Amino acid sequence: MFVPVPVFVVAGPLGAGKTTVLNHLLRHSADTRIGVIVNDFGDIDVDGLLVSGQASSTIAVSGGCLCCAADDGEVAAYLDRLTRPRSGIDVVVVEASGVAEPAALVVKVVAGLGRRASYGGLLVVVDAEHPDPPGLPGLEEQVEPADLVVVTKADRVDRSALDAVKERVRRAAPGRPLVDAPHGALDPSLLFDLRHDPTRQLTLGDIHAGEHAHLHTPYRTVSWREVRPLHPRRLAHLLGDGVPEAFRIKGFVEIGIAGLPRRWTVHRVGQQVRVTPGAPGRRRGSQLVLLGPELDGAAYDELGALAVGAGEEPDVYDLAVLEQFVPRRHRLSPTLLALDEERALDEGA
Ligand SMILES: Nc1nc2c(ncn2[C@@H]2O[C@H](COP(=O)(O)OP(=O)(O)OP(=O)(O)O)[C@@H](O)[C@H]2O)c(=O)[nH]1
C-alpha cells in the first residue's frame, strides 16, 4: 500500500538549537531514512554543512527565508525531489531558518506537499536562556502553531527561569507535548510518531500574509569570508562582545597557530559563545555569518582586523584566550602551557 512520506517542520528563533536537535535525530534514527531541507537566512550555508553527511539526502537553501520565498513552487520542487520513490526516504524534516515565522513556513510546506507527501507536524524549539530574541516574533507567537515544543539550554538558566518559560509555553500552546532536549537530545519517536491535529490547520489568512514580511525586515545579516588564518585573541574579542549588535554569530574558522588543529566551529547566541575543534567540509579559510536587528557595516571593521598580520605569530597564550569558549575537554592550551612551564624549569635547572 502506498504511504505518503510525512514531512515535519523544525522551527524556532535564531540559535535556539534547531540544528543540534536535528543532528541528534539524524544520529539516533536507526533505520529510518531521513531527507532534510535546511534553510539558512545568511548567504553562507552553515547549517547545511553541519547536517550533511548525517542525513540520507540534504537540500541546503541559503541566502533568504523559505517562508518568504517568492516562488510558491520552490518548496514543492524540493519535496518532490526528496520523496521520489527511488530516493527511499521514509521521512522529510524541514529545518526553518532562525528568522522564519513558523506558521508561514508550515503554510508553504502544506501547499507544496503534492501526492507523495503528507504534513507530519511542527516541532518548535525554545531556548530557555533567550526565549524572546530581539526583533523576532515572541515566544507565544512561535509556539502557538506547534504540535510539539522542545526546550533547550535548561543548563544555562536557573530553575525558576526555566519554570517561567515552560509556563508561558503551556499557556500559549495548551495541551501540546512539552519536553526538554538537553543539547538536542530528543527521543526521535516523539517526532516521528507525532500526529498533527487537523483542527488546527493553518491557512494563509491565519498568518496575515500581508504583514508577514515585516517580521524579517529588522533582521540584518553580514556574511564574511577570509582566506588568511585568524588571530585567536582577536577572534575571542569579536565573539565575546566585539560586535554587540550581532545576536547570532556562526560559522567555521581557521586559526593561525602552527601545529594545532586549525579549523574550528563557532557559535554565539546572545551572550552564549561556544567554540569547538573541527569543521565540516573541505573549504579552506574562514566563513562567518552575523545576524542582528541593529547590525550595520561597522561589523566589517571588526571582521577586517581578525586575520593574522605580516610578522605576527599568535602563541599558546593567545589560544588560551579563545579557549575560554571551548568546552574543557577540548582545550589544548592548559597542556601546552604546562609543557612550556616544565621546559622553562628544565632550562633553569
Ligand atoms: N548549553 C547548551 N547549549 C546548547 C544546547 N542546545 C544547543 N546549544 C548550543 O546552542 C548553539 C546554537 O545551536 P544551533 O543548533 O546551531 O541553533 P539553531 O537554532 O540551529 O541556530 P540558527 O540556525 O542560527 O537559528 C550551539 O553552540 C549549540 O551547541 C543546550 O541544551 N545547552
The ligand as an SDF file (V2000), in Angstrom:
LIG
                    3D

 32 34  0  0  0  0  0  0  0  0999 V2000
   24.4220   24.9230   26.8080 N   0  0  0  0  0  0  0  0  0  0  0  0
   23.6510   24.4400   25.8220 C   0  0  0  0  0  0  0  0  0  0  0  0
   23.9220   24.7960   24.5430 N   0  0  0  0  0  0  0  0  0  0  0  0
   23.1080   24.3040   23.5690 C   0  0  0  0  0  0  0  0  0  0  0  0
   22.0000   23.4630   23.8430 C   0  0  0  0  0  0  0  0  0  0  0  0
   21.3890   23.1750   22.6670 N   0  0  0  0  0  0  0  0  0  0  0  0
   22.1000   23.8190   21.6990 C   0  0  0  0  0  0  0  0  0  0  0  0
   23.1380   24.5000   22.2430 N   0  0  0  0  0  0  0  0  0  0  0  0
   24.1480   25.3490   21.5560 C   0  0  0  0  0  0  0  0  0  0  0  0
   23.5000   26.4950   21.0040 O   0  0  0  0  0  0  0  0  0  0  0  0
   24.2040   26.9320   19.8610 C   0  0  0  0  0  0  0  0  0  0  0  0
   23.2280   27.1200   18.6880 C   0  0  0  0  0  0  0  0  0  0  0  0
   22.7230   25.8380   18.3460 O   0  0  0  0  0  0  0  0  0  0  0  0
   22.1590   25.5250   16.8760 P   0  0  0  0  0  0  0  0  0  0  0  0
   21.6380   24.1310   16.9120 O   0  0  0  0  0  0  0  0  0  0  0  0
   23.1650   25.8660   15.8500 O   0  0  0  0  0  0  0  0  0  0  0  0
   20.9520   26.5570   16.8100 O   0  0  0  0  0  0  0  0  0  0  0  0
   19.9790   26.8460   15.5640 P   0  0  0  0  0  0  0  0  0  0  0  0
   18.6240   27.0660   16.1330 O   0  0  0  0  0  0  0  0  0  0  0  0
   20.1210   25.7910   14.5300 O   0  0  0  0  0  0  0  0  0  0  0  0
   20.6100   28.2120   15.0440 O   0  0  0  0  0  0  0  0  0  0  0  0
   20.1460   29.0710   13.7410 P   0  0  0  0  0  0  0  0  0  0  0  0
   20.0760   28.1060   12.5910 O   0  0  0  0  0  0  0  0  0  0  0  0
   21.2530   30.0750   13.5600 O   0  0  0  0  0  0  0  0  0  0  0  0
   18.8510   29.6940   14.0640 O   0  0  0  0  0  0  0  0  0  0  0  0
   25.2880   25.8840   19.5780 C   0  0  0  0  0  0  0  0  0  0  0  0
   26.5140   26.3430   20.1200 O   0  0  0  0  0  0  0  0  0  0  0  0
   24.8040   24.6690   20.3570 C   0  0  0  0  0  0  0  0  0  0  0  0
   25.8740   23.8230   20.7790 O   0  0  0  0  0  0  0  0  0  0  0  0
   21.7380   23.0930   25.2170 C   0  0  0  0  0  0  0  0  0  0  0  0
   20.7800   22.3890   25.5740 O   0  0  0  0  0  0  0  0  0  0  0  0
   22.5980   23.6330   26.1600 N   0  0  0  0  0  0  0  0  0  0  0  0
  1  2  1  0
  2  3  2  0
  2 32  1  0
  3  4  1  0
  4  5  2  0
  4  8  1  0
  5  6  1  0
  5 30  1  0
  6  7  2  0
  7  8  1  0
  8  9  1  0
  9 10  1  0
  9 28  1  0
 10 11  1  0
 11 12  1  0
 11 26  1  0
 12 13  1  0
 13 14  1  0
 14 15  2  0
 14 16  1  0
 14 17  1  0
 17 18  1  0
 18 19  2  0
 18 20  1  0
 18 21  1  0
 21 22  1  0
 22 23  2  0
 22 24  1  0
 22 25  1  0
 26 27  1  0
 26 28  1  0
 28 29  1  0
 30 31  2  0
 30 32  1  0
M  END
$$$$
